[in-house]
């Protein structure tokens, strides 16, 4: 059996490595070119929303809610000041006609809270989310649309 001289093997290895590097470079440049062709089309689809979002409108519910909470035989008080965030003034005004129902449902929600749960930021956020769902359910029930995007706590005091 004949052996290939060492310098021939080195030439062959160099040729194979060069071919692999050339293939990788061509693949990378082809990928870059294809992505560059698609990028302007993608930017146009993301740049403009189909419908502009109206600015937020805030409606304070005055007076603040005050409820009794029982903890360890002691009577404690929870005071919550609320603002409703919506996007359409007409819908918020229509919801105002049903404020007694809305306030009643929120009072029931607040009076059923555990004081220990409200001590943490997570507990307060959960209560805010529950209040948002409660307001949206009332709006859906009486107006057929959720109206309120978020309920915001503008004040929360536990004594």
C-alpha positions as CSV (number, residue, x, y, z in Angstrom):
1,X,0.0,0.0,0.0
2,X,1.3,3.4,-1.0
3,X,1.3,6.3,1.4
4,X,0.4,9.9,0.5
5,X,3.3,12.2,1.3
6,X,2.9,14.5,4.3
7,X,2.9,17.7,2.3
8,X,0.1,16.4,0.1
9,X,-2.0,15.5,3.1
10,X,-1.5,19.1,4.5
11,X,-2.5,20.6,1.1
12,X,-5.7,18.4,1.2
13,X,-6.5,19.4,4.8
14,X,-6.0,23.1,4.0
15,X,-8.2,22.7,0.9
16,X,-11.0,21.1,3.0
17,X,-10.8,23.7,5.7
18,X,-10.9,26.5,3.1
19,X,-13.9,25.0,1.4
20,X,-15.7,24.7,4.8
21,X,-14.9,28.3,5.7
22,X,-16.1,29.5,2.3
23,X,-19.4,27.6,2.7
24,X,-20.0,29.1,6.2
25,X,-19.3,32.6,4.9
26,X,-21.7,32.1,1.9
27,X,-24.4,30.8,4.3
28,X,-24.0,33.7,6.7
29,X,-24.0,36.3,4.0
30,X,-27.1,34.7,2.3
31,X,-29.0,34.7,5.6
32,X,-28.1,38.3,6.3
33,X,-29.3,39.3,2.8
34,X,-32.6,37.5,3.2
35,X,-33.2,39.1,6.6
36,X,-32.3,42.5,5.3
37,X,-34.9,42.1,2.5
38,X,-37.7,41.2,5.1
39,X,-36.8,43.7,7.7
40,X,-38.5,46.8,6.1
41,X,-41.7,44.9,5.6
42,X,-41.8,43.7,9.2
43,X,-41.1,47.2,10.5
44,X,-44.0,48.6,8.5
45,X,-46.5,46.1,10.0
46,X,-45.4,46.7,13.6
47,X,-44.9,50.5,13.4
48,X,-48.6,51.6,13.2
49,X,-51.4,50.1,15.2
50,X,-54.6,49.4,13.3
51,X,-56.6,51.7,15.6
52,X,-55.1,54.4,17.7
53,X,-55.7,53.9,21.5
54,X,-57.6,56.9,23.0
55,X,-56.0,58.5,26.0
56,X,-56.9,57.3,29.5
57,X,-59.8,59.0,31.4
58,X,-59.9,58.8,35.2
59,X,-63.1,59.0,37.2
60,X,-62.7,59.2,41.0
61,X,-65.3,57.5,43.1
62,X,-66.0,59.8,46.0
63,X,-66.3,59.4,49.0
64,X,-63.7,56.8,49.7
65,X,-64.9,53.3,50.8
66,X,-64.7,52.6,54.6
67,X,-65.4,49.1,55.9
68,X,-65.0,47.3,59.2
69,X,-62.7,44.3,59.4
70,X,-62.4,41.9,62.3
71,X,-59.1,40.6,63.4
72,X,-58.5,38.7,66.6
73,X,-61.7,40.1,68.2
74,X,-60.6,43.6,67.4
75,X,-62.5,45.9,65.0
76,X,-60.2,47.4,62.3
77,X,-61.0,49.8,59.5
78,X,-60.1,49.7,55.8
79,X,-60.4,52.9,53.8
80,X,-60.0,52.7,50.0
81,X,-60.0,55.6,47.6
82,X,-60.6,54.5,44.0
83,X,-60.3,55.9,40.5
84,X,-61.7,54.2,37.5
85,X,-59.6,54.2,34.3
86,X,-61.5,54.0,31.0
87,X,-61.0,55.2,27.5
88,X,-64.4,56.6,26.5
89,X,-66.1,59.4,28.5
90,X,-69.6,58.5,27.2
91,X,-69.2,55.0,28.6
92,X,-67.9,56.2,32.0
93,X,-70.8,58.7,32.2
94,X,-73.3,55.9,31.5
95,X,-71.7,53.8,34.3
96,X,-72.2,56.7,36.7
97,X,-76.0,56.1,36.6
98,X,-75.3,52.8,38.3
99,X,-73.0,54.0,41.0
100,X,-75.2,52.7,43.9
101,X,-74.9,49.2,42.5
102,X,-71.2,49.6,41.8
103,X,-70.5,50.9,45.3
104,X,-72.5,48.2,46.9
105,X,-70.6,45.4,45.2
106,X,-67.3,47.0,46.0
107,X,-68.3,47.5,49.7
108,X,-69.1,43.8,49.9
109,X,-65.8,42.9,48.3
110,X,-63.8,45.1,50.6
111,X,-65.6,44.0,53.8
112,X,-64.8,40.4,53.1
113,X,-61.0,40.9,53.1
114,X,-58.5,39.3,55.5
115,X,-56.4,42.0,57.2
116,X,-53.3,39.8,57.2
117,X,-53.6,39.3,53.4
118,X,-53.8,43.1,52.9
119,X,-50.5,43.6,54.7
120,X,-48.4,42.5,51.7
121,X,-48.1,44.3,48.3
122,X,-49.3,41.2,46.6
123,X,-52.5,41.1,48.7
124,X,-53.2,44.7,47.8
125,X,-52.6,44.0,44.1
126,X,-54.9,41.0,44.2
127,X,-57.6,43.1,45.8
128,X,-57.2,45.8,43.1
129,X,-57.5,43.1,40.4
130,X,-60.6,41.7,42.1
131,X,-62.1,45.2,42.3
132,X,-61.4,45.7,38.6
133,X,-63.2,42.4,37.8
134,X,-66.1,43.4,40.0
135,X,-66.5,46.8,38.3
136,X,-66.2,45.2,34.8
137,X,-68.9,42.6,35.7
138,X,-71.3,45.3,36.9
139,X,-70.6,47.4,33.7
140,X,-71.1,44.3,31.6
141,X,-74.3,43.5,33.4
142,X,-75.9,46.9,33.1
143,X,-74.3,48.3,29.9
144,X,-73.3,45.2,28.0
145,X,-69.6,46.3,27.8
146,X,-66.8,46.3,30.5
147,X,-66.2,50.1,30.2
148,X,-63.4,50.2,32.9
149,X,-59.9,49.1,31.9
150,X,-58.5,49.2,35.5
151,X,-59.5,50.1,39.0
152,X,-56.7,52.1,40.6
153,X,-56.3,52.6,44.4
154,X,-55.4,56.2,45.0
155,X,-55.4,55.6,48.7
156,X,-55.5,52.6,51.0
157,X,-55.4,52.9,54.8
158,X,-55.8,50.1,57.4
159,X,-56.3,51.2,61.0
